[in-house]
Amino acid sequence: MDRICDFSLVRDGAFHLSPGDSRSFEFNLNNDAHTGSGGVLVFRMHAHSGPQNLGFRVSINGDSVFSYPFGINIEDCQTVNEILGSGVLKAGGVNVPNPNRIEFTATGTGGRMTISDVAVFFQRDI
């Protein structure tokens, strides 16, 4: 069976987080998603407003998939690409809408971050 790369657009618009804030979103994969092959999480992060020890973590379906605990102390803008392990993602489809949940949590003592352009790439059988 052949396999292709596909993606799920989780969130196109921006959202803001300050230390202690969390935001979560649900998203779906095709029912033929090959979740045993893992995936790739991609998003933009912009730390601003006087970041002080600003950090963040990301979880999908309760599994921690990315953490930046080092403390951002300067204004910074970057794209994050993170490989997702096998079994983190869940296939969906018409009968199981939005079985995946991603959560972004800001940590630290000051500043603010903007997250945008969140997508998950995955493989699926054709």
C-alpha positions, -999 to 999 in steps of 0.1 A, spaced: 0 0 0 13 35 -8 16 62 18 14 100 14 20 130 37 -11 149 47 -18 176 72 -45 189 96 -47 227 100 -53 230 138 -54 268 140 -45 294 114 -52 325 135 -30 338 164 -37 334 201 -19 349 231 -6 333 263 9 348 295 25 327 322 -2 304 337 -24 306 307 -35 275 286 -53 271 253 -65 239 238 -79 230 204 -95 198 189 -85 186 155 -92 156 133 -71 133 111 -84 112 82 -97 77 92 -69 62 71 -42 81 90 -12 58 97 -8 69 134 19 43 140 43 64 119 41 94 142 38 129 127 52 164 128 38 194 148 45 228 133 37 262 148 50 298 150 59 313 184 66 350 192 78 359 227 72 396 234 61 422 260 93 419 282 96 381 285 111 371 318 119 334 321 90 327 297 86 291 287 59 269 274 49 233 269 27 215 244 7 183 249 -14 162 225 -40 138 239 -24 142 273 11 133 261 38 159 265 52 164 230 73 197 233 87 217 262 107 249 262 116 252 299 148 272 296 133 307 300 130 332 271 143 365 283 145 383 249 120 391 223 121 361 200 102 348 170 106 313 155 90 284 139 89 252 159 90 218 142 86 188 165 86 151 156 57 132 172 61 97 184 42 67 173 7 64 188 4 101 199 -21 109 172 -55 93 168 -72 86 134 -107 101 131 -132 105 104 -169 109 101 -178 86 130 -152 99 154 -149 137 148 -120 156 164 -105 128 185 -72 148 190 -67 176 215 -37 199 216 -29 221 246 -4 250 248 6 262 283 28 292 291 51 292 321 75 317 336 73 349 355 65 376 329 59 385 293 36 372 267 37 349 237 17 346 205 12 313 189 -1 309 153 -2 287 123 -5 254 141 -6 223 118 1 186 123 15 166 94 9 128 93 11 99 70 -19 81 55 -24 51 33 -39 54 -1 
